[in-house]
Amino acid sequence: MKLVILGSGTCVPSLKRNAPGYLIEVEGLNLLVDCGSGTLLQLEKAGRSYRDIETVFITHCHPDHISDLMPLIHALIATPEYTRKKPLRIVGSSLVGEYLDGCIWGLLKRPDSFSVDFYRVEGKMEFHHLTLYSAKTLHSEDSFAFRFEHKGHSLVFTGDADYSESLVELCTGADLLVADCSYPHELKRKGHLTPRECGIVASQAGVKHLILSHLYPTKYSDKEILEECKREFNGRISIAEDLMEIDLI
């Protein structure tokens, strides 16, 4: 199982960090977690293809996490000399389903050669070779964190989230935690984690490797962000970078 970070940024434009998007590669399958603006281009930069995506998991319906979902579907329909046959699965909250029905199908004609199937996120689900667990997060009315398990290994995405006991529980024992690290602690905003809080979650959950992502551009350096996190967590910590690849297995 491999993770490719397509976008480690936010809704704020940045030359360094694309909007959120993550690719999971597992046993020949290609799965997206979030699909923010520019995700399709980032796939190309990473040497991958939008054509190979089987399932898209959306943590919540804010634009920086979902805005390339329509371009993805449009590209799969309109690419010359290409006819997709396999279904595209979309997993998310009921609000994601409403966005699909009301917005995407309001502007695009449903494809003839393949289906787009929506699955409302539940506590435990089986997809391909993965088991998906989810937990509601303190961010928006439809925000979820996702935990993927495969052959004894676990990968967790907080999505956008504030600290909560349910988030810590979902992260327990994770091999890799990709955490919302939006602002340094002195710029704390409700609904997002700070580097310090990321460290607290990772420490309480016994995480093996913490990756700080969803980083807003601020005056604070990567070194300062790491130092703040290390006050609470003495395990392995990385700052996410676009196109970074991490092998879990």
C-alpha positions as CSV (number, residue, x, y, z in Angstrom):
1,M,0.0,0.0,0.0
2,K,1.4,3.4,-1.1
3,L,0.3,6.9,-0.3
4,V,0.9,9.7,-2.8
5,I,0.3,13.2,-1.6
6,L,-1.2,15.2,-4.4
7,G,-2.1,18.3,-2.5
8,S,-0.9,19.3,1.0
9,G,-2.5,22.7,1.0
10,T,-5.8,24.4,1.5
11,C,-8.4,26.7,-0.1
12,V,-5.8,29.5,-0.2
13,P,-3.8,29.5,-3.5
14,S,-0.2,28.5,-3.1
15,L,2.6,27.8,-5.6
16,K,4.0,25.3,-3.1
17,R,0.9,23.4,-2.1
18,N,-2.1,22.2,-4.1
19,A,-5.5,21.9,-2.6
20,P,-6.1,18.6,-0.7
21,G,-5.9,15.4,-2.6
22,Y,-4.3,12.0,-1.8
23,L,-3.8,8.8,-3.9
24,I,-3.8,5.4,-2.3
25,E,-2.3,2.6,-4.4
26,V,-3.1,-0.9,-3.2
27,E,-2.8,-4.2,-5.1
28,G,-3.3,-2.5,-8.5
29,L,-6.1,-0.3,-7.3
30,N,-6.1,3.5,-7.3
31,L,-8.2,5.4,-4.8
32,L,-8.5,9.1,-4.2
33,V,-9.1,10.7,-0.8
34,D,-10.4,14.2,-1.5
35,C,-10.3,15.9,-4.9
36,G,-9.5,19.6,-4.5
37,S,-8.8,22.0,-7.2
38,G,-5.9,20.9,-9.4
39,T,-5.9,17.2,-8.3
40,L,-6.2,15.9,-11.9
41,L,-3.1,17.9,-12.9
42,Q,-1.3,16.7,-9.8
43,L,-2.0,13.1,-10.8
44,E,-0.3,13.7,-14.1
45,K,2.7,15.4,-12.4
46,A,3.0,12.3,-10.2
47,G,3.1,10.0,-13.3
48,R,-0.4,8.6,-12.6
49,S,-3.7,8.9,-14.6
50,Y,-7.2,10.0,-13.7
51,R,-8.4,7.1,-15.9
52,D,-7.2,4.6,-13.3
53,I,-9.2,5.9,-10.4
54,E,-11.7,3.4,-9.0
55,T,-13.1,5.2,-6.0
56,V,-13.1,8.7,-4.6
57,F,-13.6,9.2,-0.9
58,I,-14.6,12.7,0.1
59,T,-14.0,13.8,3.7
60,H,-16.5,16.7,3.4
61,C,-18.2,19.0,0.9
62,H,-16.1,22.1,1.2
63,P,-14.8,23.3,-2.2
64,D,-11.1,22.7,-1.5
65,H,-11.8,19.0,-1.0
66,I,-14.3,18.4,-3.7
67,S,-13.9,20.9,-6.5
68,D,-12.1,18.6,-9.0
69,L,-14.7,15.8,-8.7
70,M,-16.8,17.3,-11.5
71,P,-13.7,17.7,-13.8
72,L,-12.7,14.1,-13.0
73,I,-16.1,12.8,-14.2
74,H,-16.1,15.2,-17.1
75,A,-12.6,14.0,-18.2
76,L,-13.7,10.3,-17.9
77,I,-16.6,11.0,-20.2
78,A,-15.0,13.3,-22.7
79,T,-11.4,12.0,-23.3
80,P,-10.9,11.2,-27.0
81,E,-10.2,7.6,-28.0
82,Y,-11.0,6.4,-24.5
83,T,-14.2,4.6,-23.3
84,R,-14.4,3.9,-19.6
85,K,-16.3,0.7,-18.7
86,K,-15.7,0.2,-15.0
87,P,-17.8,2.1,-12.5
88,L,-16.6,5.1,-10.6
89,R,-17.5,5.0,-6.9
90,I,-18.0,8.1,-4.8
91,V,-18.0,7.7,-1.0
92,G,-19.0,10.6,1.3
93,S,-21.7,12.1,3.4
94,S,-25.3,12.6,2.2
95,L,-24.3,16.2,1.3
96,V,-21.8,14.8,-1.2
97,G,-24.6,12.8,-2.7
98,E,-26.7,15.9,-2.9
99,Y,-23.8,17.7,-4.6
100,L,-23.5,14.9,-7.1
101,D,-27.2,14.9,-7.9
102,G,-27.9,18.6,-7.8
103,C,-24.7,20.2,-9.2
104,I,-22.7,17.6,-11.2
105,W,-25.7,16.0,-12.9
106,G,-27.2,19.4,-13.3
107,L,-24.3,20.4,-15.6
108,L,-23.1,17.1,-17.0
109,K,-24.9,14.4,-18.9
110,R,-24.7,11.0,-17.2
111,P,-22.2,8.8,-18.9
112,D,-23.5,6.0,-21.2
113,S,-20.5,3.6,-20.9
114,F,-20.0,3.5,-17.1
115,S,-21.9,4.2,-13.9
116,V,-21.1,6.7,-11.2
117,D,-22.2,5.0,-8.0
118,F,-22.6,6.9,-4.7
119,Y,-22.2,5.3,-1.3
120,R,-23.1,7.2,1.9
121,V,-20.3,6.8,4.4
122,E,-21.1,4.6,7.4
123,G,-19.1,3.4,10.4
124,K,-17.5,0.4,8.7
125,M,-17.4,-0.4,5.0
126,E,-15.5,-2.8,2.7
127,F,-14.0,-1.5,-0.5
128,H,-11.8,-3.5,-2.8
129,H,-9.0,-4.9,-0.6
130,L,-9.6,-2.3,2.2
131,T,-11.7,-1.9,5.2
132,L,-12.9,1.7,5.8
133,Y,-13.8,3.0,9.2
134,S,-15.0,6.6,9.7
135,A,-15.7,9.1,12.5
136,K,-17.6,12.4,12.5
137,T,-15.2,15.3,13.1
138,L,-15.6,18.7,14.6
139,H,-15.5,20.9,11.5
140,S,-18.6,21.0,9.4
141,E,-22.0,19.3,9.4
142,D,-20.8,16.6,7.0
143,S,-17.1,16.2,7.9
144,F,-15.6,12.8,8.5
145,A,-12.2,11.3,9.2
146,F,-11.3,8.0,7.4
147,R,-9.3,5.0,8.5
148,F,-8.2,2.5,5.9
149,E,-7.0,-0.9,7.0
150,H,-5.3,-3.5,4.7
151,K,-3.4,-6.7,5.8
152,G,-2.8,-5.4,9.3
153,H,-1.7,-1.9,8.3
154,S,-3.6,1.3,8.9
155,L,-3.7,4.7,7.3
156,V,-5.8,7.5,8.7
157,F,-6.9,10.9,7.3
158,T,-8.3,13.4,9.7
159,G,-9.8,15.5,7.0
160,D,-10.6,18.9,8.4
161,A,-11.0,18.4,12.1
162,D,-10.6,19.8,15.6
163,Y,-9.5,17.7,18.6
164,S,-12.0,15.1,19.8
165,E,-11.9,11.9,21.7
166,S,-13.6,10.1,18.8
167,L,-10.8,11.3,16.5
168,V,-8.2,9.9,18.9
169,E,-10.0,6.6,19.0
170,L,-10.1,6.4,15.2
171,C,-6.4,7.0,15.0
172,T,-5.4,4.5,17.7
173,G,-2.4,2.5,16.6
174,A,-2.3,3.9,13.1
175,D,0.8,3.2,11.0
176,L,0.4,6.5,9.3
177,L,-1.7,9.5,10.2
178,V,-2.3,12.4,7.7
179,A,-3.5,15.2,9.9
180,D,-5.1,18.6,9.4
181,C,-2.4,21.0,10.6
182,S,-3.9,24.3,9.4
183,Y,-2.5,26.9,11.7
184,P,0.2,27.4,14.3
185,H,-1.3,27.3,17.8
186,E,-1.3,31.1,18.3
187,L,-3.5,31.4,15.1
188,K,-5.8,28.6,16.3
189,R,-9.3,28.6,14.6
190,K,-12.2,26.4,15.7
191,G,-12.6,23.4,13.4
192,H,-9.0,22.8,12.7
193,L,-6.0,21.2,14.4
194,T,-2.7,23.0,15.2
195,P,0.7,21.4,15.2
196,R,0.5,21.0,19.0
197,E,-2.9,19.4,18.8
198,C,-1.7,17.1,16.0
199,G,1.0,16.0,18.3
200,I,-1.5,15.4,21.2
201,V,-3.7,13.3,19.0
202,A,-0.7,11.3,17.7
203,S,0.6,10.8,21.2
204,Q,-2.7,9.7,22.8
205,A,-3.4,7.4,19.8
206,G,0.0,5.8,19.7
207,V,0.5,6.7,16.0
208,K,3.7,5.4,14.4
209,H,4.2,8.1,11.8
210,L,2.5,11.5,11.7
211,I,2.3,13.6,8.6
212,L,1.3,17.2,9.0
213,S,-0.8,18.4,6.0
214,H,-3.5,20.9,5.0
215,L,-1.0,23.6,5.7
216,Y,-2.1,27.3,5.3
217,P,0.6,29.7,4.1
218,T,1.7,31.7,7.2
219,K,4.9,33.4,8.4
220,Y,5.8,30.3,10.3
221,S,8.5,28.0,8.9
222,D,8.4,24.2,8.6
223,K,11.0,24.1,11.4
224,E,8.8,26.1,13.8
225,I,5.7,23.9,12.9
226,L,7.8,20.7,13.6
227,E,9.1,22.1,16.9
228,E,5.6,22.9,18.1
229,C,4.4,19.4,17.3
230,K,7.4,17.7,18.9
231,R,6.5,19.3,22.2
232,E,3.6,16.8,22.3
233,F,4.8,13.8,20.2
234,N,8.2,12.2,20.2
235,G,7.5,9.8,17.4
236,R,8.2,10.2,13.7
237,I,6.9,13.4,12.2
238,S,7.0,14.6,8.6
239,I,5.8,17.8,6.9
240,A,3.7,16.9,3.9
241,E,5.0,18.0,0.5
242,D,3.1,17.8,-2.8
243,L,4.1,14.6,-4.8
244,M,5.6,13.0,-1.7
245,E,5.3,9.2,-1.8
246,I,5.2,6.9,1.3
247,D,5.2,3.1,1.3
248,L,3.2,1.5,4.1
249,I,3.9,-2.1,3.0
